């Protein structure tokens, strides 16, 4: 708890020991937290999110929600019950 991204915390090395003898030390290793990098994927995000390279914008009229509403008006869509609401 309390660790920060992209920080080096501790150098250590280990060696095996038994009752008779101790082995050689390992090469030193640094415990560190790597920087966390992620990207938003426009193809899998919510249908009302407009995802661009460095920004995300909510578009309340975008995506599949409009398509479903248009089909409902034509009588070809889902029934207008809360269980089939596109906002779920």
MDTraj code that builds the backbone (N, CA, C; nanometers):
import mdtraj as md
import numpy as np

residues = "UNK UNK UNK UNK UNK UNK UNK UNK UNK UNK UNK UNK UNK UNK UNK UNK UNK UNK UNK UNK UNK UNK UNK UNK UNK UNK UNK UNK UNK UNK UNK UNK UNK UNK UNK UNK UNK UNK UNK UNK UNK UNK UNK UNK UNK UNK UNK UNK UNK UNK UNK UNK UNK UNK UNK UNK UNK UNK UNK UNK UNK UNK UNK UNK UNK UNK UNK UNK UNK UNK UNK UNK UNK UNK UNK UNK UNK UNK UNK UNK UNK UNK UNK UNK UNK UNK UNK UNK".split()
xyz = np.array([
    [0.0848, -0.1187, 0.0000],
    [0.0000, 0.0000, 0.0000],
    [0.0878, 0.1230, 0.0000],
    [0.0441, 0.2260, -0.0670],
    [0.1188, 0.3504, -0.0674],
    [0.2285, 0.3577, -0.1721],
    [0.2409, 0.2571, -0.2586],
    [0.3436, 0.2618, -0.3622],
    [0.2991, 0.3555, -0.4742],
    [0.3957, 0.4186, -0.5381],
    [0.3664, 0.5090, -0.6489],
    [0.4185, 0.4482, -0.7778],
    [0.3546, 0.4855, -0.8901],
    [0.3987, 0.4375, -1.0205],
    [0.5346, 0.4944, -1.0565],
    [0.6091, 0.4173, -1.1327],
    [0.7374, 0.4585, -1.1893],
    [0.8388, 0.5003, -1.0824],
    [0.8500, 0.4189, -0.9773],
    [0.9452, 0.4463, -0.8688],
    [1.0307, 0.3221, -0.8430],
    [1.1574, 0.3446, -0.8074],
    [1.2453, 0.2362, -0.7637],
    [1.2483, 0.2382, -0.6117],
    [1.2288, 0.1193, -0.5500],
    [1.2149, 0.1147, -0.4060],
    [1.3302, 0.0465, -0.3322],
    [1.3832, -0.0610, -0.3860],
    [1.4800, -0.1364, -0.3076],
    [1.5667, -0.2219, -0.3996],
    [1.6960, -0.2275, -0.3708],
    [1.7854, -0.3212, -0.4387],
    [1.8087, -0.4390, -0.3444],
    [1.8114, -0.5596, -0.3987],
    [1.8414, -0.6747, -0.3137],
    [1.9082, -0.7839, -0.3954],
    [1.9698, -0.8774, -0.3230],
    [2.0264, -0.9976, -0.3835],
    [2.0031, -1.1121, -0.2863],
    [2.0024, -1.2328, -0.3372],
    [1.9743, -1.3493, -0.2531],
    [2.0830, -1.4540, -0.2731],
    [2.0890, -1.5481, -0.1777],
    [2.1756, -1.6654, -0.1923],
    [2.1158, -1.7805, -0.1148],
    [2.1420, -1.8997, -0.1640],
    [2.0901, -2.0203, -0.0992],
    [2.1880, -2.0651, 0.0090],
    [2.1316, -2.1123, 0.1190],
    [2.2146, -2.1621, 0.2294],
    [2.1578, -2.2956, 0.2782],
    [2.2469, -2.3861, 0.3158],
    [2.2051, -2.5074, 0.3847],
    [2.2959, -2.5255, 0.5055],
    [2.2898, -2.6389, 0.5747],
    [2.3690, -2.6571, 0.6975],
    [2.5188, -2.6555, 0.6703],
    [2.5595, -2.6951, 0.5502],
    [2.7020, -2.7087, 0.5226],
    [2.7646, -2.5829, 0.4634],
    [2.6951, -2.5172, 0.3724],
    [2.7601, -2.4088, 0.2991],
    [2.6558, -2.3097, 0.2457],
    [2.7025, -2.1887, 0.2165],
    [2.6176, -2.0878, 0.1522],
    [2.6634, -2.0729, 0.0085],
    [2.5687, -2.0528, -0.0812],
    [2.6022, -2.0352, -0.2218],
    [2.6442, -1.8923, -0.2520],
    [2.6650, -1.8670, -0.3792],
    [2.7010, -1.7323, -0.4234],
    [2.5768, -1.6428, -0.4241],
    [2.5985, -1.5142, -0.4080],
    [2.4886, -1.4193, -0.4174],
    [2.4421, -1.4058, -0.5623],
    [2.3159, -1.3810, -0.5779],
    [2.2611, -1.3549, -0.7116],
    [2.3032, -1.2141, -0.7556],
    [2.2772, -1.1844, -0.8814],
    [2.2972, -1.0471, -0.9284],
    [2.1959, -0.9568, -0.8575],
    [2.2312, -0.8329, -0.8288],
    [2.1359, -0.7428, -0.7638],
    [2.0114, -0.7194, -0.8512],
    [1.8968, -0.7108, -0.7867],
    [1.7697, -0.6852, -0.8531],
    [1.7063, -0.5638, -0.7856],
    [1.6416, -0.4797, -0.8637],
    [1.5738, -0.3616, -0.8092],
    [1.4232, -0.3848, -0.8107],
    [1.3600, -0.3695, -0.6952],
    [1.2137, -0.3730, -0.6884],
    [1.1636, -0.2354, -0.7292],
    [1.0784, -0.2336, -0.8304],
    [1.0272, -0.1059, -0.8783],
    [0.8851, -0.1217, -0.9293],
    [0.8142, -0.0134, -0.9321],
    [0.6813, -0.0115, -0.9913],
    [0.6959, 0.0509, -1.1283],
    [0.6455, -0.0159, -1.2277],
    [0.6522, 0.0354, -1.3646],
    [0.5430, 0.1395, -1.3851],
    [0.5652, 0.2288, -1.4792],
    [0.4627, 0.3274, -1.5138],
    [0.3435, 0.2546, -1.5737],
    [0.2251, 0.2979, -1.5395],
    [0.1021, 0.2356, -1.5879],
    [0.0533, 0.3145, -1.7087],
    [0.0476, 0.2494, -1.8224],
    [0.0026, 0.3144, -1.9447],
    [-0.1180, 0.2385, -1.9973],
    [-0.2228, 0.3094, -2.0330],
    [-0.3394, 0.2441, -2.0905],
    [-0.3958, 0.3323, -2.2009],
    [-0.4747, 0.2702, -2.2843],
    [-0.5405, 0.3415, -2.3932],
    [-0.6884, 0.3050, -2.3913],
    [-0.7712, 0.3983, -2.4356],
    [-0.9141, 0.3717, -2.4493],
    [-0.9398, 0.3214, -2.5901],
    [-1.0239, 0.2207, -2.6022],
    [-1.0502, 0.1575, -2.7308],
    [-1.1878, 0.2008, -2.7819],
    [-1.1891, 0.2781, -2.8877],
    [-1.3141, 0.3298, -2.9431],
    [-1.4063, 0.2174, -2.9905],
    [-1.3507, 0.1047, -3.0306],
    [-1.4346, -0.0028, -3.0842],
    [-1.5078, -0.0807, -2.9752],
    [-1.4642, -0.0717, -2.8498],
    [-1.5289, -0.1470, -2.7425],
    [-1.5863, -0.0587, -2.6327],
    [-1.5771, 0.0722, -2.6475],
    [-1.6278, 0.1611, -2.5430],
    [-1.7800, 0.1730, -2.5515],
    [-1.8397, 0.2388, -2.4552],
    [-1.9837, 0.2634, -2.4549],
    [-2.0219, 0.3367, -2.5831],
    [-2.1388, 0.3042, -2.6360],
    [-2.1795, 0.3581, -2.7656],
    [-2.1935, 0.5100, -2.7658],
    [-2.2091, 0.5724, -2.6498],
    [-2.2242, 0.7172, -2.6462],
    [-2.0931, 0.7897, -2.6141],
    [-1.9839, 0.7168, -2.6062],
    [-1.8548, 0.7817, -2.5869],
    [-1.7874, 0.8019, -2.7217],
    [-1.7374, 0.9199, -2.7423],
    [-1.6574, 0.9478, -2.8612],
    [-1.5120, 0.9513, -2.8147],
    [-1.4347, 0.8501, -2.8514],
    [-1.2973, 0.8358, -2.8070],
    [-1.2041, 0.8775, -2.9193],
    [-1.1178, 0.9725, -2.8899],
    [-1.0151, 1.0132, -2.9840],
    [-0.8802, 0.9894, -2.9196],
    [-0.7752, 1.0241, -2.9865],
    [-0.6409, 0.9882, -2.9403],
    [-0.6136, 1.0301, -2.7962],
    [-0.6407, 1.1555, -2.7618],
    [-0.6098, 1.2036, -2.6274],
    [-0.7319, 1.2562, -2.5522],
    [-0.8516, 1.2258, -2.6000],
    [-0.9693, 1.2783, -2.5316],
    [-1.0860, 1.1812, -2.5414],
    [-1.1798, 1.2000, -2.4487],
    [-1.3040, 1.1231, -2.4472],
    [-1.4168, 1.2235, -2.4287],
    [-1.5213, 1.2085, -2.5068],
    [-1.6344, 1.2998, -2.4966],
    [-1.7627, 1.2193, -2.4940],
    [-1.8546, 1.2571, -2.4051],
    [-1.9850, 1.1910, -2.3960],
    [-2.0762, 1.2514, -2.5012],
    [-2.1373, 1.1680, -2.5821],
    [-2.2298, 1.2129, -2.6858],
    [-2.3645, 1.1481, -2.6572],
    [-2.4544, 1.2217, -2.5908],
    [-2.5821, 1.1654, -2.5470],
    [-2.6715, 1.1242, -2.6633],
    [-2.6430, 1.1716, -2.7825],
    [-2.7280, 1.1373, -2.8970],
    [-2.6594, 1.0409, -2.9926],
    [-2.5455, 0.9877, -2.9556],
    [-2.4679, 0.9077, -3.0503],
    [-2.4925, 0.7593, -3.0412],
    [-2.4304, 0.6910, -3.1317],
    [-2.4224, 0.5461, -3.1268],
    [-2.5524, 0.4731, -3.1464],
    [-2.5610, 0.3562, -3.0860],
    [-2.6705, 0.2615, -3.1077],
    [-2.8007, 0.3053, -3.0428],
    [-2.7939, 0.3954, -2.9446],
    [-2.9164, 0.4378, -2.8768],
    [-3.0126, 0.4971, -2.9791],
    [-2.9636, 0.5811, -3.0688],
    [-3.0487, 0.6412, -3.1712],
    [-3.1046, 0.5338, -3.2643],
    [-3.0212, 0.4379, -3.3018],
    [-3.0658, 0.3315, -3.3913],
    [-3.1814, 0.2535, -3.3299],
    [-3.1726, 0.2215, -3.2010],
    [-3.2769, 0.1449, -3.1333],
    [-3.4048, 0.2268, -3.1270],
    [-3.3941, 0.3558, -3.0942],
    [-3.5130, 0.4409, -3.0864],
    [-3.5811, 0.4509, -3.2227],
    [-3.5042, 0.4616, -3.3292],
    [-3.5609, 0.4716, -3.4637],
    [-3.6358, 0.3436, -3.4992],
    [-3.5815, 0.2283, -3.4632],
    [-3.6473, 0.1012, -3.4927],
    [-3.7750, 0.0855, -3.4120],
    [-3.7756, 0.1364, -3.2864],
    [-3.8949, 0.1262, -3.2034],
    [-4.0098, 0.2057, -3.2655],
    [-3.9797, 0.3227, -3.3218],
    [-4.0838, 0.4046, -3.3836],
    [-4.1443, 0.3336, -3.5042],
    [-4.0616, 0.2585, -3.5753],
    [-4.1091, 0.1854, -3.6919],
    [-4.1806, 0.0560, -3.6545],
    [-4.1753, 0.0194, -3.5257],
    [-4.2372, -0.1041, -3.4817],
    [-4.1500, -0.2260, -3.5065],
    [-4.0249, -0.2050, -3.5467],
    [-3.9357, -0.3172, -3.5759],
    [-3.8376, -0.3433, -3.4625],
    [-3.8356, -0.2551, -3.3643],
    [-3.7366, -0.2676, -3.2574],
    [-3.7875, -0.3497, -3.1419],
    [-3.7187, -0.3348, -3.0308],
    [-3.7570, -0.4060, -2.9096],
    [-3.8823, -0.3446, -2.8503],
    [-3.9413, -0.4168, -2.7568],
    [-4.0548, -0.3597, -2.6856],
    [-4.0034, -0.2526, -2.5915],
    [-4.0879, -0.1583, -2.5562],
    [-4.0446, -0.0440, -2.4744],
    [-4.0503, -0.0773, -2.3270],
    [-3.9904, -0.1857, -2.2851],
    [-3.9873, -0.2202, -2.1443],
    [-3.8518, -0.1828, -2.0866],
    [-3.8456, -0.1518, -1.9553],
    [-3.7166, -0.1150, -1.8949],
    [-3.6122, -0.2233, -1.9078],
    [-3.6502, -0.3479, -1.9138],
    [-3.5523, -0.4571, -1.9244],
    [-3.4765, -0.4517, -2.0559],
    [-3.5380, -0.3941, -2.1596],
    [-3.4715, -0.3857, -2.2894],
    [-3.4166, -0.2481, -2.3188],
    [-3.4101, -0.1628, -2.2192],
    [-3.3617, -0.0256, -2.2378],
    [-3.2163, -0.0266, -2.2817],
    [-3.1785, 0.0533, -2.3812],
    [-3.0391, 0.0579, -2.4266],
    [-2.9458, 0.1210, -2.3246],
    [-2.9982, 0.1889, -2.2226],
    [-2.9145, 0.2536, -2.1237],
    [-2.8616, 0.1574, -2.0186],
    [-2.9058, 0.0310, -2.0214],
    [-2.8621, -0.0646, -1.9193],
    [-2.7192, -0.1012, -1.9330],
])
top = md.Topology()
chain = top.add_chain()
for i, resn in enumerate(residues, 1):
    res = top.add_residue(resn, chain, resSeq=i)
    for name in ("N", "CA", "C"):
        top.add_atom(name, md.element.get_by_symbol(name[0]), res)
traj = md.Trajectory(xyz[None], top)
